[in-house]
Amino acid sequence: MAASSEKIEKIARSQKIARSEKISYGITAIASLIGLGDSVYLTVQHLTGRSVRCTIVSGCSAVLSSRYSMIGGLPTAAWGALAYFAAFSCTVLVLSGFRPALAPLRLIAAAMFVTTLWLFYLQAMVIRSFCSYCLLSALSTTLIVGALVVAGRSQNG
């Protein structure tokens, strides 16, 4: 009987999320919401035909009107909004103790990071202009990936 209660306690402890992991997943959730807001704003501006005002850099128009601003008939930002929403949803599930959501969260974050690197390359080398909203999205994705790496290390260590 004692062995089974010890086993149950061990399982319960393994299901709990450590404080450092909670902080990392909290950062992931906040960065996802920032990216979601940024992407939704850009999507709405794109679909309504409104120009986006850049305040930090001056290349928003060049980037957002480039041939790379649409993928499969949808604004690139709309795909970003879907990814950020999925990342946020998975993060909330993980924070709620549903650990199976961690695998899709990691997969989504990896895909987002690869896409971010590609889009950054396009801005720097092909379009030769930068969009401050796109850079905010890149920062959000990088924060998500960084926080997930930290969470993974604290979980394994």
C-alpha positions as CSV (number, residue, x, y, z in Angstrom):
1,M,0.0,0.0,0.0
2,A,2.8,2.4,0.9
3,A,4.5,1.7,-2.5
4,S,1.4,2.6,-4.4
5,S,0.9,5.9,-2.5
6,E,4.6,6.7,-3.1
7,K,4.0,6.0,-6.8
8,I,1.0,8.3,-6.9
9,E,2.9,11.1,-5.1
10,K,5.8,10.7,-7.6
11,I,3.3,11.0,-10.5
12,A,1.6,14.0,-9.0
13,R,5.0,15.8,-8.5
14,S,6.0,15.1,-12.0
15,Q,2.8,16.7,-13.3
16,K,3.3,19.9,-11.3
17,I,5.0,22.7,-13.1
18,A,8.0,24.2,-11.3
19,R,8.1,27.9,-10.5
20,S,10.8,28.6,-13.1
21,E,8.8,26.8,-15.7
22,K,5.7,28.8,-14.8
23,I,7.7,32.0,-15.3
24,S,9.0,30.8,-18.7
25,Y,5.5,29.7,-19.9
26,G,4.1,33.1,-18.6
27,I,6.7,34.8,-20.8
28,T,5.6,32.6,-23.7
29,A,2.0,33.5,-23.1
30,I,2.7,37.2,-23.0
31,A,4.9,37.2,-26.0
32,S,2.2,35.2,-27.9
33,L,-0.4,37.8,-27.1
34,I,1.9,40.6,-28.2
35,G,2.6,38.8,-31.5
36,L,-1.1,38.1,-31.9
37,G,-2.1,41.7,-31.4
38,D,0.7,42.8,-33.8
39,S,-0.4,40.2,-36.5
40,V,-4.1,41.0,-36.2
41,Y,-3.4,44.7,-36.6
42,L,-1.3,44.1,-39.7
43,T,-3.9,41.7,-41.1
44,V,-6.7,44.2,-40.6
45,Q,-4.6,47.0,-42.2
46,H,-3.7,44.8,-45.1
47,L,-7.3,43.6,-45.7
48,T,-8.8,47.1,-45.5
49,G,-6.1,48.6,-47.7
50,R,-4.9,51.0,-45.1
51,S,-1.3,52.0,-45.1
52,V,0.7,51.2,-42.0
53,R,2.7,54.0,-40.3
54,C,6.2,53.1,-39.3
55,T,7.6,55.1,-36.4
56,I,10.9,53.3,-35.7
57,V,12.1,52.4,-39.2
58,S,10.9,53.7,-42.5
59,G,10.5,50.5,-44.6
60,C,7.0,49.3,-43.6
61,S,5.4,50.2,-46.9
62,A,8.1,48.4,-49.0
63,V,7.9,45.3,-46.8
64,L,4.1,45.2,-46.5
65,S,3.5,45.7,-50.2
66,S,6.1,43.3,-51.4
67,R,5.2,40.0,-53.0
68,Y,6.0,38.3,-49.8
69,S,3.2,39.9,-47.9
70,M,0.8,37.2,-49.1
71,I,1.0,33.5,-48.8
72,G,-1.7,31.3,-50.3
73,G,-4.0,34.2,-50.9
74,L,-3.9,35.4,-47.2
75,P,-1.8,38.1,-45.7
76,T,1.4,36.7,-44.2
77,A,0.4,38.4,-41.0
78,A,-2.8,36.4,-40.9
79,W,-0.7,33.2,-40.8
80,G,1.2,34.8,-38.0
81,A,-2.0,35.5,-36.1
82,L,-3.0,31.9,-36.4
83,A,0.4,30.7,-35.2
84,Y,0.4,33.1,-32.2
85,F,-3.1,32.1,-31.3
86,A,-2.1,28.4,-31.4
87,A,1.0,29.0,-29.4
88,F,-1.0,31.0,-26.8
89,S,-3.6,28.3,-26.6
90,C,-1.1,25.5,-26.1
91,T,0.8,27.6,-23.5
92,V,-2.4,28.1,-21.5
93,L,-3.1,24.3,-21.6
94,V,0.5,23.6,-20.4
95,L,0.1,26.1,-17.6
96,S,-3.1,24.4,-16.6
97,G,-1.3,21.1,-16.2
98,F,-2.1,19.5,-19.6
99,R,1.4,18.4,-20.5
100,P,0.5,16.8,-23.8
101,A,0.1,20.3,-25.2
102,L,3.8,20.9,-24.8
103,A,4.8,18.9,-27.9
104,P,2.6,20.9,-30.3
105,L,3.7,24.1,-28.6
106,R,7.3,23.3,-29.3
107,L,6.6,22.3,-32.9
108,I,4.6,25.5,-33.5
109,A,7.4,27.6,-31.9
110,A,10.0,25.9,-34.1
111,A,8.0,26.5,-37.2
112,M,7.5,30.2,-36.2
113,F,11.2,30.7,-35.6
114,V,12.2,29.2,-38.9
115,T,9.6,31.4,-40.6
116,T,10.9,34.4,-38.7
117,L,14.4,33.8,-39.8
118,W,13.2,33.5,-43.4
119,L,11.2,36.7,-43.3
120,F,14.0,38.6,-41.6
121,Y,16.3,37.4,-44.4
122,L,13.8,38.6,-47.0
123,Q,13.6,42.0,-45.3
124,A,17.4,42.4,-45.0
125,M,18.6,40.8,-48.3
126,V,15.8,40.9,-50.8
127,I,13.5,43.8,-50.0
128,R,16.2,45.8,-48.3
129,S,13.8,47.5,-46.0
130,F,12.5,46.7,-42.5
131,C,9.1,46.9,-41.0
132,S,8.9,47.8,-37.3
133,Y,5.8,45.6,-36.9
134,C,7.6,42.7,-38.5
135,L,10.5,43.2,-36.2
136,L,8.2,43.2,-33.2
137,S,6.8,39.9,-34.4
138,A,10.4,38.6,-34.8
139,L,11.1,39.7,-31.2
140,S,8.0,38.0,-29.9
141,T,8.8,34.7,-31.6
142,T,12.4,34.8,-30.4
143,L,11.1,35.4,-26.8
144,I,8.7,32.5,-27.2
145,V,11.5,30.2,-28.3
146,G,13.9,31.4,-25.7
147,A,11.4,30.9,-22.9
148,L,10.6,27.4,-24.1
149,V,14.3,26.6,-24.1
150,V,14.6,27.8,-20.6
151,A,11.5,25.9,-19.5
152,G,12.9,22.7,-21.1
153,R,16.2,23.1,-19.3
154,S,14.5,23.6,-15.9
155,Q,12.2,20.6,-16.6
156,N,15.2,18.4,-17.4
157,G,17.5,19.8,-14.8
